[in-house]
Amino acid sequence: MAPLDPESEHQLRAGRAREGSPLVARAGLVEAALAPALLAAAVGMALAAHDGFDPLLAAGLVAALVLVQRIGFEVGVGYTTAAPLVLVPLFALQPAGVVPVLVALATVLDRVPDLLAGRRHASRAVLALNDAWYAVAPAGVLLLAGRSAPAVAAALAAAFATDVAVSLPRAWAAGSAPRAHAGELAQVWSMDLLLAPVGLALALAGDWGFLAALPLAVLLRRFAAERRERLDQALALSETYRRIALLLGDVIGDDDEYTGDHSQGVVELSVAVAEELRLGLHDRQLTELGALLHDVGKIQVPSEIINKPGPLDDAEWAVMKTHTVLGQQMLDRVGGWLREVGVVVRGSHERWDGGGYPDGLAAEDIPLPARIVACADAYSAITTDRSYRAAQTRCAAARGRTSTRRSSRRRARWSSGSSPRRRRWPPWPDQGAP
């Protein structure tokens, strides 16, 4: 099972956590405003057009609808169900005016077990009622236009339009991003469209033909359970990769305290820049972990080079510059989305003018997260005491260069042995250490 991308993982975790938590105040207000409107519309239509109502058949349809609605496929912060298998026969076999009331009843009954078991917070009971809004507009269309083919098509379009009109403000009130919710609606509608023809065939089979959907419902329930298990595994795998990244970050600090402290400073600055640029969750995570692990390859660089008290010769400097490639190779061996972090690590010492390493990338050929890490790394290097010069001011860091006069005096003190600090690595010209 492949790990989830950060956005999908965030949405999935948020959806699961939301079920057991109380409604936030804004969501409670929106839900409380929608519920009376739904009841008024449903009861009004039922009282106005209930001729031909069959109580026994209606009870069977409601029971079947409860069953198929409990077959949930997780989508983002919500889920989609196999409801069309029974919903289409419900519209075909009962007066259109009573369908919203029956759908609302089935939706409420569907949530009762979860509420009693504590899997859903009690304040979320009102959500069950508002989840029946999708049945109101189609019922109204069929009441006004009859059951002709054009009317059925218009009813389907009305169901989708109502879903957008009602679910978007509900999602906004609950804190879900509109773009993410639009993607969820697309997945919900695709499943509805795939199951609707099956529901129509069952409706044409006669009054109790919808019972033939039960074996299919059992099969879909198994698929839903397997999907949830795979998602559980994907979440666990993503958490494992995250812990591996944090463990490697700790290893950097244990191997060399200065490098570890420097990496933490680069992380804080990189995250702040990514947030200021309003990057997406995926790029923010790549930036954060790339900053944390940008020096992880130094674990494989000989300690006599890392801690050499004097200047590195050309051969030693060539070895030092391999640490970004070594870091990428380490993360590639771990696999998963840490491979993407490895790309950031490899590019974290490239330069905008093409003078960096290991690939000499320039400008926008350098991945954006790697550019952020490179700038944060340079800023951290310039504004902290290094083995080859004293810390410079923020203004000097913003200009991207250090003071030659001050750094020359600093190097003289280190070469004479007057400083207690050990030399870690040679400078990266104009941008700090490698």
N, C-alpha and C positions, 0 to 999 in steps of 0.2 A: 504494500500500500504506500503510495507516494505521500509525502507530507503536504499539508494544505499550504496555499500561499497565504501570506500574512493577513490580507484583507478578508479572505474567506474564513480563516481561523478566528479572527476578531469577531466577525459577524456571528459565527457559530457559537462561540463561547458567550457572547453577549445574549444571544437568544436563549440559551440554556439557563443562564443565570437569571434572566428576566422572569422566567416562568415562576420561580419560587419567591420572587421579591414583590413587595407592594407596588402599586401604581404610583408613579411620581405625580405631583400635584397637577401639573399641566395636562398630563394624559388623563387623569381622573376627571378633570373639567370637560375635556373633549368627549370622553366616553359618556359622561353623565348627560351631556347635551344631546348626543346622538340617540341614546336609548329610548327616551320618550317619543322622539320623532319616529323611530322605527315601529314602536308599539302602536302609535296612532295610525300610521300608514297601513300596517298589516291588519289590524283589527277593522279598520275602516273598509278595506278591500274585501275582507272576509264577510262582513255584514252586508255589503252591497252585492256580492256575487258569490253565493254559495250553493246555487242550484246544482244538483247532481252529486252532492257530497256523499261519499260512501265511508262511514266511520270505520268499519272493519278493515277495508282496504287501506284507508289512511293510516290506521294503527300499524299495519304491516309495513307500509312504506316508511313511516317514521322510524320503526325499529331497524329496518334495513339501512336507512340513512345514518342512524347513530353508529351502526356497525362499520360502514365504509368510511365515515368521517374519523373513526379512531385509527384508520390506517394512514398515518402521517409520514410524509417524506420531508425531512428537514431541508429547508431552503433559506440560507442566510439566517436572519433572526426569527424567522417564522417557519411555516411548513405548508405543504400542499397535500390534499387528500384525494381519495378515489370517489368523492361525492357524485360526480356526473353519472356514474353507473346507476344510481338510484334517482338522482335529481331529475334527469330527463323523463324517466317513467312517471315521476311524481307530477310534473307539469302536464304530461299527456293523459294521465288517468284520473286526475282530480281537477275540480274547477280552479282556474288560474287565481281567483281571488283568495282562496284559502291556502295557497302554497306558501306565501311568506310566513303565516302563522305556524304552519307545520314545520318549515325549515328552522324557524326560531326555536320551536319546541325541541326538535332533534338536536340542535346545536347546544342548547342548555343541558339536555340530558347527556350529551357526549362529555361535557366537562365535569359532571357531578362526581364520577369516581376519582378524578384527579384532585378535585377540591377536598373531598373527604379524606383522601390519602395524604394530603398536605403537599402534593407535588406542584400545586398551583396555589398562590396566595389568594385568600378569600376576597381581597379587593378586586381581583381579576374576574370575578363572576360576571360583571357587567360586560366584559369583553365577549363572552359567549353570545350574548344577545345581539351585539352590534356586528358580529361575524355573519349574521344572516342578512345583512343589507343587500348582498349581491342578488337575492331573490326578489326584491321589491320591484325594481325597474322592469325586468322581464315579465313579471306578472301584470304590471300595468299595461305594457305593450300588448300582451295577448288579450287582455280584457277589452282594449279599445279596438284592436285590429283583427281579432279572431285567431284561428290557428292555421292560416294559409302559410305556404312556404315563405313568401316575403316577410310575413309577420314573425315567423320563427327566426329568420335571419336577423330581423330587427331586434327581436328579444335577446338574441345572443350578443349583439353589439351593445345593447343597453346594459346587459350584465357586466361586460367589460368596462363600459363607461362608468357605471356605478362603482365598480371595484376601485377605479382610479380616484373618482371624486371623494370616496369615503376613506379609502385606505391611506392615501397620501397625507391628509391632515392627522390621521391617527398615528401614522409612522413618525411624522414630524413631532407630534406631542410626546411620543415615547422616546425621542432622541435618535431615531434612525435617519441616516443620510438619504436624501431623496434619490440620488443616483443609485445607491445600493438597493433601495426599495424598488426602483424601476426594474432592475435586473431580476429581483425576486418575482415581481409580477409577471415578467416574461416567462419565467420557468413555470409558474403556476398556470398561466394561460395555456402554455404548450401541453401540459398534462391534461387540462380540461378539454382541449380540442381533440386530443388523441382518444380520450375515453368517451366523449359525447356520442360518436357514432355507435359505440357498443351499447350505450344507454338507450339510444333510439331504437336499435334492433330489439332490445329487450322490451321496450314499450309496445312495439308492433306485435309482440308475441302474445299479448292478451293481458287481462287484469293482473294475473299473478306471475307473469313472465319474468318480472324483475328478480324473482327468487333464483333464477339461473345465474345471477351475478355473484351469488354467495361463494361458489367454488373459486371464481376468479378473485374475489375479495380475500379469500384465505391465501391464495398464491401471492397476491400483492402484499399481504401482511408479512409473509416470509421475506419478500424482497425488501420491504421497509426495515425489518429487523436486521437483515444483513447489511443494509446501507448504514444504519445507525452504528452497527458494530465496526464497520470499516471507518466511519468517521471518528469513532472513539479511538481506534488504532492510529489514525492520522493525527489526531490531537496529541496522543501520547508520543508519537514519533517527533512531532514538532517540538514538544517540550523537551524531549531527549536531546535534539540538536541544540536547543537553546542552552541547556545545561552543559553540553560539551563546550559550547562557545565560552560560557562563563568559567568553566574549569580551565580552559586554555588561557583565559585572561588571568586567572590566579597563578597558573604555571609561569606566565611571563613575569609576574611580580615576585614569585619565589626564586626564579632563576636570576633575576637582576632587579633589585628594589627600585633603582632609579628608572629603569625602563617601564616597570609596572606603574609607578606614580605618573610618569609622563603619559602613558597610554590612557590612564583615567582622566587626566586633564584634557587630552585630545577628544575623548568621548564626550565630556561635558560640553565642550565648545562645538563639536560637530553636531550634536543633537540640537543645540540651540540654533545653529545656522539652518539645519534642516527644517526645524519648526518655523523659523522666520520666513523661509522660502515656501512654506506650506506644501511641502512634498507629500505625496501619498504615503499611506502606511507602509507599503512595500519598500519604497525608497528610503523612508525614515529608518526602517529596521536594518536595511543594508548599510546605511550610513553609520548607525550606532555600532553594529557588530564589526563593520570594517574598521572603525576607529579603535575599537577595543583590541582587535587582533592585527592591526597594521604592522606590528613589530613581532608577530608570533614566530616568524621564520628565524629570528635571531637566536631562538632556542638551539638551532642546528649549526649556528656559527661558532667556531672554536672560541672558548673563553679567553684564550691568550690574545685573540684579536679584539674581542669585545672590551677587555680590560687592559689592553696594552697601554703602558704609561707614556709612551712616546708616540710620535706620528706614525701612521700606517704607511708602508711602502705600497707601490703600485699593485703588487700581487695580493697583498692583504686587503687593500681597498676594493679590488675586484671581487674577492670573496665576500666582503661585507655587503656589496651591492647585490649579491644573490639572495639576500634574505626575503625579498618580496616574492621571488619565484618559489623559494622553499616554503614560504607561508602558504602560497596558493596550492602547492602540491600537498601539503598537510591537510588542508581543508577539502581538497578534491578527494582524498582518501576517505574522509568522513562521509562525504556525499550529501545527498539531499540539497536543500537550499543553501547549505554552507558552501556549495560550489560557487553560487553567486557572490557570496561574501568573499570567496577567494579571488574573484575578479577585481573586487574593490581593493583587496590587500595588494594584489599585483600592481594596480594602478596608483597606489597611494603615494608613490614617490616620483610620479611623472610630473612634468612641468608644462605650464601653458605655452611656453615658447619652444617646447620640444626638447629641452635640454635635460630632462629627467631620465629615469631608468625604471625598468629594464628594457622597454620597447621603444623609447623615444617618442611616445605619443604626444600630440600637441592639441591645444584648444579643445574643441568639443568632441574630438576623438577619445578623450579621456572620459570614462563614465562619470556622470554628475556626482554620485556618492563618493567616488574616488577623488574628484576635484575638491569636494568639501573636506575630506579627511586630509588631503595634502595641504590645504590652506591652514586648517586647524593645527596640523603637525608643525608647520613652519612657524605659525604664530606662537605656539607653545614653546618651541625651541628658542625663538628670538627673545621672548619675555621671561625666560628663566635662566638661572646661572647654569652655564655649561662648562665642560672641562677645558674648552679652548677660548672662552670669553665670558665676561660678566653679562648679566641680564640687561636687555635694552628696554627702552620705553615702548609704550603702546604705539606712539606715533612712528617710531622707527619700524616697528613690526608692520604697521599699516603701509609704510612705504616699501616693505619687502626687503630691507637691507639692514645690516648691522653697522655699528661704528667701527671703522678700521683702527682708529687710534686707540680706543679703549680695548678692543679685542687684542691688539698687538701687545699692550701692556699686560693684559691678562695671560696671554700665552707665555710671555716672558716669566711671569711669576710661576706658572705651572712647570715650565721647563727647568726652572731653578729649584724646584721642589718645595717652594714656599707655601703651596696650597695643600690642604688636607684632602681635597677631592681627587678622585682618580679619573683619568681620562677614559671616556667611554667609546668615542668614535670621532673621526675627523668631520669637519663641518660640511654641510651641503651648501655650496656657495649661494649666498643671498637668501637662502630659505631654511637655514638651520641644519639639523643633523639628519642623516639618512633614515 
